[in-house]
Amino acid sequence: MEHMEQMDIFENYLFSIGGLQVEEIKITSQFFEAVSLKKGDFFIQENEICRYIGCIAHGAVKAYGSDKEGKENITCFKFENELQININF
């Protein structure tokens, strides 16, 4: 998917949730950059400081942690047209 198409999806998402005018959305979207992640890529990993907000244009992501035995414990799923915000303390 091209970056311009991803930005259009992001702008449409901002419009759909309400509260912002078209001009405000155009100004806001200038502070975001389209990035593509492939299956198996990470948005953020353990012990990293998160400095990004993600809007999922296509596909889905999961958040999980691993226990001492390496078992994956899924904490949530996010799907298209949802924001993915990770905050590490």
C-alpha positions as CSV (number, residue, x, y, z in Angstrom):
1,M,0.0,0.0,0.0
2,E,1.3,3.4,-0.9
3,H,2.1,5.9,1.8
4,M,-0.4,8.5,0.4
5,E,-3.2,5.9,0.6
6,Q,-2.3,5.1,4.2
7,M,-2.4,8.8,5.1
8,D,-5.8,9.1,3.4
9,I,-7.0,6.3,5.6
10,F,-5.6,8.0,8.7
11,E,-7.3,11.3,7.8
12,N,-10.6,9.5,7.2
13,Y,-10.2,7.8,10.5
14,L,-9.7,11.2,12.3
15,F,-12.7,12.6,10.5
16,S,-14.9,9.6,11.5
17,I,-14.2,9.9,15.2
18,G,-15.4,13.5,15.2
19,G,-14.2,16.6,17.0
20,L,-11.9,17.9,14.3
21,Q,-12.6,20.0,11.3
22,V,-11.1,19.1,7.9
23,E,-8.5,21.9,8.2
24,E,-7.5,20.6,11.7
25,I,-7.1,17.1,10.3
26,K,-4.9,18.3,7.5
27,I,-2.7,20.2,9.9
28,T,-2.6,17.2,12.3
29,S,-1.7,14.7,9.7
30,Q,1.4,16.7,8.8
31,F,2.9,15.4,12.1
32,F,2.5,11.7,11.2
33,E,4.4,9.5,8.8
34,A,3.1,6.3,7.1
35,V,5.1,3.2,8.0
36,S,4.5,-0.3,6.9
37,L,5.2,-3.3,9.1
38,K,5.3,-6.8,7.9
39,K,4.1,-9.9,9.7
40,G,6.6,-10.6,12.5
41,D,7.8,-7.0,12.7
42,F,7.4,-5.1,16.1
43,F,5.8,-1.8,16.7
44,I,7.6,-1.7,20.0
45,Q,9.5,-4.3,22.1
46,E,9.9,-4.8,25.8
47,N,12.1,-2.3,27.6
48,E,11.8,0.3,24.7
49,I,10.4,3.7,25.3
50,C,7.4,4.2,23.0
51,R,7.4,7.5,21.1
52,Y,4.8,6.7,18.5
53,I,1.1,6.4,18.0
54,G,-0.1,3.9,15.3
55,C,-3.2,3.9,13.3
56,I,-3.8,0.5,11.6
57,A,-4.7,1.0,8.0
58,H,-4.9,-2.7,7.0
59,G,-4.5,-5.8,9.0
60,A,-4.3,-6.3,12.8
61,V,-1.7,-6.3,15.6
62,K,-1.5,-8.0,18.9
63,A,0.1,-6.9,22.2
64,Y,1.6,-9.6,24.3
65,G,4.2,-10.5,26.9
66,S,6.2,-13.6,27.4
67,D,6.5,-15.4,30.8
68,K,9.6,-17.0,32.1
69,E,9.0,-20.2,30.1
70,G,8.6,-18.1,26.9
71,K,4.9,-18.7,26.7
72,E,3.1,-15.8,24.9
73,N,0.4,-14.1,26.9
74,I,-1.8,-11.9,24.6
75,T,-3.1,-8.8,26.3
76,C,-5.1,-7.3,23.4
77,F,-5.7,-7.2,19.6
78,K,-6.2,-4.1,17.5
79,F,-7.7,-4.1,14.1
80,E,-8.1,-1.8,11.1
81,N,-9.2,1.8,11.9
82,E,-8.1,1.5,15.5
83,L,-5.3,3.4,17.2
84,Q,-2.4,1.5,18.7
85,I,-0.9,3.4,21.6
86,N,1.8,1.8,23.7
87,I,3.0,3.5,26.8
88,N,5.8,2.0,28.8
89,F,6.5,3.3,32.3
